[in-house]
Amino acid sequence: MQYAPDPHPDESPLVPAAGLRGRSAAHVAERLRDMILAGELPPGERLSERMLTEGMGVTRTPLREAFKILEAEGLLVIAPNRGAQVVKLSPADVDMAMELLAGLESVAAELACARGTAEQFAQVAALHARMVACQRAGDLVGYFRINQNIHQNIVDCAHNPALSRVYRAESARVRLYRFAGNRVSARWSRAVMEHEQILLALQQRQGPLLRELLRVHHLNGWRVTRLVLENEVQPDL
């Protein structure tokens, strides 16, 4: 297996297979997350330690530690004598997760506007600019990563560690399913416009407006994503 380098150097890199040798479990876990997101390791896939150690150029110890990290995030399940398997969620499972994420962002919105710092808002604005550049360049994976980072940063502006922690964990669990909706070009363009409104509301500290914009953004995105998932040939999904 060969892996292309990440176009965003300040994020965890997708290094060539040989370059992962000696890396920590966190780096291996990041690479596995990317493989799951890209569909290289699809939902329900049972992971072969031998193939992954050979393909990624790592030993079994960091790989198994990475499995535990992703299990804690809800991306893998590890069964005795059966190894690790990519979690496979139903649309109903993702429905419930999206309800939770929308609720968490609603709680975070007004807190973020009240407690967020100018430096945090500037960071969100910088991420937004990078996201727009990825959209214009047709870099779907880069766009999606930054998009998710923006949402997490907005939640973090609430300065509530418990809220940030729960949001981060649940976002990771359904990341693959949310990514599917971005393959619809019309939704991709619309989402960027929605993000422009979200950024403006945050910068102007309009908490109630930000809460409503985030709610509608989630509903619009999940409506498109659910249709994509239902139309794909995944009879057990």
Contacts in CASP RR format, 6 or more apart in sequence:
PFRMAT RR
TARGET T0000
AUTHOR 0000-0000-0000
METHOD contacts of the structure
MODEL  1
MQYAPDPHPDESPLVPAAGLRGRSAAHVAERLRDMILAGELPPGERLSER
MLTEGMGVTRTPLREAFKILEAEGLLVIAPNRGAQVVKLSPADVDMAMEL
LAGLESVAAELACARGTAEQFAQVAALHARMVACQRAGDLVGYFRINQNI
HQNIVDCAHNPALSRVYRAESARVRLYRFAGNRVSARWSRAVMEHEQILL
ALQQRQGPLLRELLRVHHLNGWRVTRLVLENEVQPDL
1 17 0 8 1.000
1 55 0 8 1.000
1 56 0 8 1.000
2 16 0 8 1.000
2 17 0 8 1.000
3 14 0 8 1.000
3 15 0 8 1.000
3 16 0 8 1.000
3 17 0 8 1.000
3 31 0 8 1.000
4 14 0 8 1.000
5 13 0 8 1.000
5 14 0 8 1.000
5 15 0 8 1.000
5 16 0 8 1.000
6 12 0 8 1.000
6 13 0 8 1.000
6 14 0 8 1.000
7 139 0 8 1.000
7 142 0 8 1.000
8 130 0 8 1.000
8 142 0 8 1.000
8 145 0 8 1.000
8 146 0 8 1.000
11 145 0 8 1.000
12 27 0 8 1.000
12 30 0 8 1.000
14 31 0 8 1.000
14 34 0 8 1.000
15 23 0 8 1.000
15 27 0 8 1.000
15 31 0 8 1.000
17 55 0 8 1.000
17 56 0 8 1.000
17 57 0 8 1.000
18 57 0 8 1.000
19 57 0 8 1.000
20 27 0 8 1.000
20 28 0 8 1.000
20 31 0 8 1.000
20 56 0 8 1.000
20 57 0 8 1.000
20 58 0 8 1.000
21 57 0 8 1.000
21 58 0 8 1.000
22 58 0 8 1.000
22 59 0 8 1.000
22 62 0 8 1.000
23 58 0 8 1.000
23 62 0 8 1.000
24 62 0 8 1.000
25 61 0 8 1.000
25 62 0 8 1.000
25 63 0 8 1.000
25 65 0 8 1.000
25 66 0 8 1.000
25 68 0 8 1.000
25 69 0 8 1.000
26 66 0 8 1.000
26 69 0 8 1.000
27 62 0 8 1.000
28 56 0 8 1.000
28 58 0 8 1.000
28 62 0 8 1.000
28 63 0 8 1.000
28 65 0 8 1.000
28 66 0 8 1.000
29 65 0 8 1.000
29 66 0 8 1.000
29 69 0 8 1.000
29 70 0 8 1.000
31 56 0 8 1.000
32 41 0 8 1.000
32 52 0 8 1.000
32 66 0 8 1.000
32 67 0 8 1.000
32 70 0 8 1.000
32 75 0 8 1.000
33 70 0 8 1.000
33 75 0 8 1.000
33 172 0 8 1.000
33 175 0 8 1.000
34 141 0 8 1.000
35 41 0 8 1.000
36 75 0 8 1.000
36 86 0 8 1.000
36 175 0 8 1.000
36 176 0 8 1.000
37 141 0 8 1.000
37 144 0 8 1.000
37 175 0 8 1.000
37 176 0 8 1.000
37 179 0 8 1.000
38 141 0 8 1.000
39 176 0 8 1.000
41 47 0 8 1.000
41 86 0 8 1.000
42 86 0 8 1.000
43 86 0 8 1.000
43 87 0 8 1.000
43 88 0 8 1.000
43 89 0 8 1.000
43 176 0 8 1.000
43 234 0 8 1.000
43 237 0 8 1.000
44 85 0 8 1.000
44 86 0 8 1.000
44 87 0 8 1.000
44 88 0 8 1.000
45 85 0 8 1.000
45 86 0 8 1.000
46 82 0 8 1.000
46 83 0 8 1.000
46 84 0 8 1.000
46 85 0 8 1.000
47 67 0 8 1.000
47 76 0 8 1.000
47 83 0 8 1.000
47 84 0 8 1.000
47 85 0 8 1.000
47 86 0 8 1.000
49 60 0 8 1.000
49 63 0 8 1.000
49 64 0 8 1.000
49 83 0 8 1.000
52 58 0 8 1.000
52 63 0 8 1.000
53 59 0 8 1.000
53 60 0 8 1.000
53 63 0 8 1.000
56 63 0 8 1.000
67 76 0 8 1.000
67 78 0 8 1.000
67 83 0 8 1.000
67 84 0 8 1.000
68 78 0 8 1.000
70 76 0 8 1.000
70 84 0 8 1.000
71 77 0 8 1.000
71 78 0 8 1.000
71 84 0 8 1.000
73 169 0 8 1.000
73 172 0 8 1.000
73 173 0 8 1.000
74 87 0 8 1.000
74 169 0 8 1.000
74 172 0 8 1.000
74 173 0 8 1.000
75 86 0 8 1.000
75 87 0 8 1.000
75 172 0 8 1.000
75 173 0 8 1.000
75 175 0 8 1.000
76 84 0 8 1.000
76 85 0 8 1.000
76 86 0 8 1.000
76 87 0 8 1.000
77 84 0 8 1.000
77 85 0 8 1.000
77 87 0 8 1.000
78 84 0 8 1.000
78 85 0 8 1.000
79 85 0 8 1.000
87 173 0 8 1.000
88 236 0 8 1.000
88 237 0 8 1.000
89 97 0 8 1.000
89 173 0 8 1.000
89 174 0 8 1.000
89 177 0 8 1.000
89 237 0 8 1.000
90 237 0 8 1.000
91 226 0 8 1.000
91 229 0 8 1.000
91 230 0 8 1.000
91 237 0 8 1.000
94 174 0 8 1.000
94 177 0 8 1.000
94 222 0 8 1.000
94 225 0 8 1.000
94 226 0 8 1.000
94 229 0 8 1.000
95 222 0 8 1.000
95 226 0 8 1.000
97 170 0 8 1.000
97 173 0 8 1.000
97 174 0 8 1.000
98 174 0 8 1.000
98 218 0 8 1.000
98 222 0 8 1.000
100 170 0 8 1.000
101 167 0 8 1.000
101 170 0 8 1.000
101 171 0 8 1.000
101 174 0 8 1.000
101 218 0 8 1.000
102 214 0 8 1.000
102 215 0 8 1.000
102 218 0 8 1.000
102 219 0 8 1.000
103 215 0 8 1.000
104 155 0 8 1.000
104 163 0 8 1.000
104 166 0 8 1.000
104 167 0 8 1.000
104 170 0 8 1.000
105 151 0 8 1.000
105 154 0 8 1.000
105 155 0 8 1.000
105 167 0 8 1.000
105 211 0 8 1.000
105 214 0 8 1.000
105 215 0 8 1.000
105 218 0 8 1.000
106 211 0 8 1.000
106 214 0 8 1.000
106 215 0 8 1.000
107 158 0 8 1.000
107 163 0 8 1.000
108 154 0 8 1.000
108 155 0 8 1.000
108 157 0 8 1.000
108 158 0 8 1.000
108 160 0 8 1.000
108 163 0 8 1.000
108 167 0 8 1.000
109 154 0 8 1.000
109 207 0 8 1.000
109 208 0 8 1.000
109 210 0 8 1.000
109 211 0 8 1.000
109 214 0 8 1.000
110 207 0 8 1.000
110 208 0 8 1.000
110 210 0 8 1.000
110 211 0 8 1.000
111 157 0 8 1.000
111 158 0 8 1.000
111 159 0 8 1.000
111 160 0 8 1.000
111 163 0 8 1.000
112 154 0 8 1.000
112 155 0 8 1.000
112 157 0 8 1.000
112 158 0 8 1.000
112 202 0 8 1.000
112 207 0 8 1.000
112 210 0 8 1.000
113 157 0 8 1.000
113 201 0 8 1.000
113 202 0 8 1.000
113 205 0 8 1.000
113 206 0 8 1.000
113 207 0 8 1.000
113 210 0 8 1.000
114 205 0 8 1.000
114 207 0 8 1.000
115 157 0 8 1.000
115 158 0 8 1.000
115 159 0 8 1.000
116 157 0 8 1.000
116 158 0 8 1.000
116 159 0 8 1.000
117 157 0 8 1.000
120 153 0 8 1.000
120 156 0 8 1.000
120 157 0 8 1.000
121 157 0 8 1.000
121 202 0 8 1.000
121 203 0 8 1.000
123 153 0 8 1.000
124 150 0 8 1.000
124 153 0 8 1.000
124 154 0 8 1.000
124 157 0 8 1.000
124 199 0 8 1.000
124 202 0 8 1.000
125 199 0 8 1.000
125 203 0 8 1.000
127 146 0 8 1.000
127 149 0 8 1.000
127 150 0 8 1.000
127 153 0 8 1.000
128 150 0 8 1.000
128 195 0 8 1.000
128 196 0 8 1.000
128 199 0 8 1.000
130 146 0 8 1.000
131 143 0 8 1.000
131 146 0 8 1.000
131 147 0 8 1.000
131 150 0 8 1.000
131 192 0 8 1.000
131 195 0 8 1.000
132 192 0 8 1.000
134 140 0 8 1.000
134 142 0 8 1.000
134 143 0 8 1.000
134 146 0 8 1.000
135 143 0 8 1.000
135 188 0 8 1.000
135 189 0 8 1.000
135 192 0 8 1.000
140 182 0 8 1.000
140 183 0 8 1.000
140 188 0 8 1.000
143 182 0 8 1.000
143 188 0 8 1.000
144 178 0 8 1.000
144 179 0 8 1.000
144 182 0 8 1.000
147 182 0 8 1.000
147 191 0 8 1.000
147 195 0 8 1.000
148 171 0 8 1.000
148 175 0 8 1.000
148 178 0 8 1.000
150 195 0 8 1.000
151 167 0 8 1.000
151 171 0 8 1.000
152 164 0 8 1.000
152 167 0 8 1.000
152 168 0 8 1.000
152 171 0 8 1.000
154 198 0 8 1.000
154 202 0 8 1.000
154 210 0 8 1.000
154 214 0 8 1.000
155 163 0 8 1.000
155 164 0 8 1.000
155 167 0 8 1.000
156 164 0 8 1.000
157 202 0 8 1.000
158 164 0 8 1.000
177 225 0 8 1.000
177 229 0 8 1.000
178 221 0 8 1.000
178 222 0 8 1.000
178 225 0 8 1.000
180 225 0 8 1.000
180 228 0 8 1.000
180 229 0 8 1.000
180 232 0 8 1.000
181 187 0 8 1.000
181 221 0 8 1.000
181 224 0 8 1.000
181 225 0 8 1.000
181 228 0 8 1.000
182 188 0 8 1.000
182 191 0 8 1.000
183 228 0 8 1.000
184 224 0 8 1.000
184 228 0 8 1.000
187 220 0 8 1.000
187 221 0 8 1.000
187 224 0 8 1.000
190 220 0 8 1.000
191 217 0 8 1.000
191 220 0 8 1.000
191 221 0 8 1.000
194 213 0 8 1.000
194 216 0 8 1.000
194 217 0 8 1.000
194 220 0 8 1.000
195 217 0 8 1.000
197 213 0 8 1.000
198 210 0 8 1.000
198 213 0 8 1.000
198 214 0 8 1.000
198 217 0 8 1.000
201 207 0 8 1.000
201 209 0 8 1.000
201 210 0 8 1.000
201 213 0 8 1.000
202 210 0 8 1.000
229 237 0 8 1.000
END
